[in-house]
Amino acid sequence: MQAFLDTFDIYLLEAVVNGILLGGVLALLALGLNLIFGVIDVTWICYAELVMIGMYGMYYMVQVFGLPYWVAAPIAILLVAALGAALHYLVIQPLLTAPPINQLLATGGVLFILQSFATVAFGIDFRNLGIRLPVLAIGDMHFSYSRLLAFVAALLGMLAIYFFMKRTYTGTAIRAVAQDRQIMSLMGVDTKRIYLITSALGGALAGLAACLLVLQYDVHPFVGLSFGPITFLICVLGGLGNFVGGFIAAFVFAQIISLGGLYSDLEWGYVLAFAFFIVMMFIRPAGLLARRS
């Protein structure tokens, strides 16, 4: 009996650690979405599809053109950053004064356009980057190096964004516009430029997430459905636009998914996470740490 309990505890610890590793990547995804909403006050329903495009970019650069992963990654980040800026310029900027429902429908339309484009251009086949990373064994516990790499890179990316927002003039302007965009425009701040930079920055975070997720997921036109809805729920639960709330919510969801996968299977982990979200919307409808108005 004691041996069984010892083994159970090891599996539980392994699930908790894997939940932490998953939480880092989910927090990175939520950071990009929250950054855009916090500054521009528009929710990109199509955010996960930008990640999908970045994953295809990584696949073709590594598998077709033969670039090393470490060379392809920054190119993919710049590619998705440019896509984020183009999305803002072509779709979001004309609708900044439109009702929120129009903005949601527009970004929802972009979602289907990107999915359809990927289906026509790349087909529906599942594609793999072909990089096999080893597994870290600690006693009877096993952890994927791809998840460890993704967790570390996600933390470094979030730290880079933190210092950019705190230590640079542009970052300070972004935070100021997020707090009161009307006053900042009256003080001579070019809000259109800040919006464009923010969209590019959000796209760059989506590109970084694509570089990390492509090590763990096969690439196909609907891969965004694997993490897009959960990312949106994380942002809502944390309070849309609230970075700290989104960070906490990402790790809460990740633990629910990981522990649900331990006691049943991964699909039930996602079911429990969605059920938890519904319950929390009755208890805290504005989110765990709702942004102050």
C-alpha positions in Angstrom: 0.0 0.0 0.0 2.8 2.4 0.9 4.5 1.7 -2.4 1.3 2.6 -4.2 1.0 5.9 -2.3 4.6 6.7 -3.1 4.0 6.1 -6.8 0.8 8.1 -6.7 2.5 11.0 -5.1 5.2 11.0 -7.8 2.6 11.0 -10.5 0.8 13.8 -8.8 4.0 15.8 -8.5 4.7 15.2 -12.2 1.2 16.4 -13.2 1.7 19.6 -11.1 5.1 20.3 -12.7 3.7 19.7 -16.1 0.8 22.1 -15.3 3.4 24.8 -14.4 5.2 24.2 -17.6 2.0 24.4 -19.6 1.0 27.5 -17.7 4.0 29.4 -18.9 3.1 29.0 -22.5 -0.6 29.8 -21.9 0.5 32.9 -19.9 2.5 34.1 -22.9 -0.5 33.7 -25.2 -2.7 35.6 -22.8 -0.1 38.3 -22.4 -0.2 39.1 -26.1 -4.0 39.2 -26.2 -4.3 41.2 -23.0 -1.7 43.7 -24.3 -3.8 44.4 -27.4 -7.0 44.7 -25.4 -5.5 46.8 -22.7 -4.1 49.4 -25.1 -6.5 49.4 -28.1 -9.6 48.0 -26.3 -10.2 45.5 -29.1 -10.2 41.7 -28.6 -8.6 39.8 -31.4 -10.7 36.6 -31.8 -8.3 35.6 -34.5 -5.2 35.7 -32.3 -4.6 32.0 -32.3 -4.7 32.0 -36.1 -1.7 34.3 -36.1 0.0 31.7 -34.1 -1.0 29.1 -36.7 0.5 31.1 -39.5 3.7 31.5 -37.5 3.8 27.7 -37.0 3.5 27.1 -40.8 6.3 29.7 -41.3 8.5 27.7 -38.9 7.6 24.4 -40.7 8.5 25.7 -44.1 11.7 27.5 -43.1 13.0 24.4 -41.2 11.7 21.5 -43.3 11.5 23.0 -46.8 14.2 25.6 -46.9 16.5 23.9 -44.4 17.1 26.8 -42.0 18.3 25.9 -38.5 15.6 26.3 -35.8 17.4 29.2 -34.1 17.6 31.1 -37.4 14.0 30.4 -38.4 12.6 31.5 -35.0 13.4 35.2 -35.1 12.3 35.4 -38.8 8.9 33.8 -37.8 8.6 36.3 -34.9 9.2 39.2 -37.3 6.8 37.7 -39.8 3.9 37.4 -37.3 4.7 40.9 -35.9 4.3 42.3 -39.4 1.1 40.3 -39.8 -0.2 41.8 -36.5 0.6 45.3 -37.7 -1.1 44.7 -41.0 -4.2 43.3 -39.3 -4.4 46.5 -37.2 -3.9 48.8 -40.2 -6.3 47.0 -42.6 -9.0 45.8 -40.2 -8.9 47.3 -36.7 -8.0 50.9 -37.4 -11.0 51.6 -39.6 -13.3 50.1 -36.9 -11.8 51.8 -33.8 -14.9 54.0 -33.4 -17.3 51.2 -34.4 -19.4 49.3 -31.8 -17.5 46.4 -30.1 -19.7 43.8 -31.8 -18.5 45.1 -35.2 -14.9 44.7 -34.1 -15.5 41.2 -32.8 -17.3 40.2 -36.0 -14.4 41.7 -38.1 -11.7 39.8 -36.2 -13.9 36.7 -36.3 -14.1 37.1 -40.1 -10.3 37.3 -40.2 -10.2 34.0 -38.2 -12.1 32.2 -41.0 -10.1 33.9 -43.7 -6.8 32.8 -42.2 -8.1 29.2 -41.7 -9.5 29.1 -45.2 -6.2 30.5 -46.6 -4.2 27.9 -44.8 -6.5 25.1 -46.0 -6.2 26.2 -49.6 -2.5 27.0 -49.5 -1.2 24.2 -47.3 -3.9 21.5 -47.4 -5.3 19.7 -44.3 -2.4 17.4 -43.8 -0.8 17.3 -40.3 2.8 18.5 -40.6 5.5 18.0 -38.1 8.7 20.1 -37.6 10.7 16.9 -37.3 12.7 18.0 -34.3 12.8 15.3 -31.6 13.9 16.6 -28.2 14.9 14.2 -25.4 12.9 13.6 -22.3 14.2 14.6 -18.9 13.9 11.8 -16.3 14.0 12.6 -12.6 13.4 9.4 -10.7 10.1 8.0 -12.0 9.1 11.4 -13.4 9.5 12.4 -17.0 9.4 15.8 -18.5 9.5 16.8 -22.1 12.5 19.1 -23.0 10.2 20.8 -25.5 7.9 21.9 -22.7 10.9 22.9 -20.5 12.3 25.0 -23.4 8.9 26.5 -24.0 8.5 27.4 -20.4 11.9 29.1 -20.1 11.5 31.0 -23.4 8.0 32.1 -22.4 9.3 33.5 -19.1 12.2 35.3 -20.9 9.7 36.7 -23.4 7.4 38.0 -20.6 10.4 39.5 -18.8 11.5 41.2 -22.0 8.1 42.7 -22.4 8.1 43.8 -18.8 11.4 45.7 -19.1 10.3 47.1 -22.5 7.2 48.5 -20.9 9.0 49.8 -17.8 12.3 51.1 -19.2 11.7 52.5 -22.6 9.9 55.6 -23.8 7.7 53.7 -26.2 6.8 51.3 -23.4 5.9 54.2 -21.1 3.8 55.7 -23.9 1.9 52.4 -24.3 1.2 52.2 -20.6 0.0 55.8 -20.6 -2.3 55.3 -23.5 -3.7 52.2 -21.9 -4.6 54.2 -18.8 -6.2 57.2 -20.6 -6.0 57.3 -24.4 -8.1 60.5 -24.6 -5.8 62.6 -22.4 -2.7 61.2 -24.0 -3.9 62.2 -27.5 -4.6 65.7 -26.2 -1.0 65.8 -24.9 0.4 65.2 -28.3 1.0 61.5 -28.2 0.5 59.9 -31.6 -2.0 57.2 -30.5 -2.2 55.7 -34.0 1.5 55.0 -33.9 1.2 53.5 -30.4 -1.7 51.3 -31.5 0.4 50.1 -34.5 3.4 49.3 -32.3 1.2 47.5 -29.8 -0.4 45.4 -32.5 3.1 44.5 -33.9 4.2 43.6 -30.3 1.2 41.4 -29.8 2.0 39.8 -33.1 5.6 39.2 -32.0 4.4 37.5 -28.9 2.1 35.3 -31.1 5.2 34.5 -33.2 7.2 33.5 -30.2 4.4 31.3 -29.0 4.3 29.7 -32.5 8.0 28.9 -32.3 7.5 27.2 -29.0 4.2 25.4 -29.8 5.5 24.0 -33.1 7.9 21.8 -31.0 4.8 20.2 -29.3 2.0 20.3 -31.9 1.6 19.1 -35.4 0.8 22.0 -37.8 -2.6 22.1 -39.6 -5.1 24.9 -40.5 -7.2 24.3 -37.4 -4.4 24.0 -34.8 -5.5 27.3 -33.3 -8.6 25.6 -32.0 -6.3 23.6 -29.6 -5.3 26.7 -27.6 -7.3 29.7 -29.0 -10.5 29.3 -26.9 -8.6 28.5 -23.7 -6.5 31.6 -24.2 -9.5 33.8 -24.6 -11.1 32.3 -21.4 -7.9 32.9 -19.5 -8.0 36.6 -20.5 -11.7 36.8 -19.5 -11.1 35.0 -16.2 -8.1 37.2 -15.3 -10.0 40.4 -16.3 -9.6 41.5 -19.9 -6.5 43.8 -20.1 -5.2 42.8 -16.7 -1.7 41.3 -17.1 -1.4 40.0 -13.6 -4.9 38.5 -13.6 -4.2 36.8 -16.9 -0.9 35.4 -15.6 -2.6 33.9 -12.5 -5.5 32.5 -14.6 -3.2 30.8 -17.0 -1.6 28.8 -14.3 -4.9 28.0 -12.7 -6.3 26.7 -16.0 -3.1 24.8 -16.7 -3.2 23.0 -13.3 -6.9 22.1 -13.8 -6.1 20.6 -17.3 -3.0 18.8 -16.1 -4.6 17.3 -13.0 -7.7 16.4 -14.9 -5.5 14.5 -17.4 -3.9 12.7 -14.4 -7.2 11.4 -12.9 -9.0 10.8 -16.2 -7.7 12.0 -19.6 -6.7 15.3 -21.2 -10.1 15.9 -22.8 -11.7 15.8 -19.4 -9.1 18.2 -18.1 -10.3 20.7 -20.7 -13.9 20.0 -19.7 -13.2 20.7 -16.1 -11.4 23.9 -17.0 -14.4 25.1 -19.0 -16.7 24.1 -16.2 -14.5 26.0 -13.7 -14.7 29.1 -15.9 -18.5 29.0 -16.0 -18.7 28.7 -12.2 -16.3 31.6 -11.8 -18.3 33.8 -14.1 -21.2 33.5 -11.7 -18.9 34.3 -8.7 -16.6 36.9 -10.3 -18.2 38.0 -13.6 -15.6 40.8 -14.1 -12.7 38.3 -13.7 -10.4 37.3 -10.9 -8.6 40.7 -11.0 -10.8 42.9 -13.1 -9.1 46.0 -14.6 -10.0 49.2 -12.8 -12.1 51.6 -14.8 
